[in-house]
Amino acid sequence: MRKVFSRAGIVALSLALSVPVFAGSAQAFDGPAAKNSWGCDNSSNRVNFSYTPGTVTTTVYYNNHCNYTVRAAARIEDHNGSVSHECFSIPAGKKSHIKFQQGASGFFIGIYKC
């Protein structure tokens, strides 16, 4: 029978397998990427949102093409099923991001009009 691994190879493999899988950035795999947008009043412009729900936090990227401040709400469900709405304002013509903390047992539902 042929030797597949050397002793040093087996030690290296066992060390590699002992590193927790969650040591890296697991946020990208916590939920499906999502988008939402709606039109500005009296204009063909839009306000756009994109986000990938994470385990503990979710970063929402936005781009407001409206010529006025837009109010939006993040819907977050906690471990016991109650849903909260965190409203925030996006200045006219602003492109940036905002981070929401939902906790390890919470779930980020989405972005809606406030």
N, C-alpha and C positions, 0 to 999 in steps of 0.2 A: 504494500500500500504506500502511496506517495504522500509526502508531507505537504500540505497546502500552505500553512502559515508557519513562519518561524516563531520562536518564543517571543522575540521582540515585537513581531507583527501582531501576535495575540494580545500582548499587553497594550499596544497602541490602540488596537480595535476596542478593547474593553474600556479604555479611558475615553475614547471618542463616544462610545455608547452611554457612558455614565453622565455626559453633559445633558442637562435638561433641554428638551425641545423648545420650551418657552423662553429660553435665554435670549433669543433674538427678538426682532420686532414682529410680533404676531398680529399687530393691528391690521395689516393688509388682508388677513384671511378671516377676520371675525364676522364679516357680513358682506353682502353683495354691494357693489358700488351702485349709487343711485343718483338721480338728477331730478330737479323740479324747477319750474319757471312759470312766470305769469306775466301778462302784458301790462304795460304802463297805461294809465288813464289817458285817453285822447291822443294816443301815439301808437306807432307800430313797434316801438322799442320794448324791451323785456328786461326783467330781473332774473338772473340765472343762479342756480345753486347746484353744487355737487358735493357728495360726501360718501365715505365708506364707514359704516358703523363699526366702532371698536368695542373692546371688552369693557374698558373703564372710561375712555374718553372718545369723542367723535369730533373731528375737525370738519367744519362746513366751509367750503369755499364759495364765495359769491361774487357777482359782477352786476352792478346796478347801472343799467343803461337809461334809466328814467331821469328826468330833470327835477326830481323831488326825492325826499327821503322816503324809503319804503320800510314798512314794519313787517317783520316775519316772526314766526314762532317755531321753536323746536319742540316736538312732542317726545317726551321721555316717559317710559313706563318703569316703575320700580319693582322690587322683588315681590311685593304683595299685590301687584296688579293695578295700583292706582297710577293714573296718567297725569303728568304735569305739563304745562305749556310755558316755556321760557321765551318771552317776547324780546326782540332786539331790533335796533334800528340800523339801516344801511343808508349812509349819506348818498346823495345824488352823484352819479358818475363814479362811484367808488368800487374798486376791485380789491378784495382782501380775503380774510378768513377769520373765523371765530371758533373757539374750542368749547365743547360742552362736556361736563363731567356727569356721567350717569351711574358710576359705581360698578363694582364687579358683578352685582346681581341685577343691575338695571338693563334696559334695552332702549336704544335710540330708534324711534319710530319713523320720524321724518320731519320735513320742513313744510310749513303751511302759512297762509296769510294770517296775520295777527289782528 
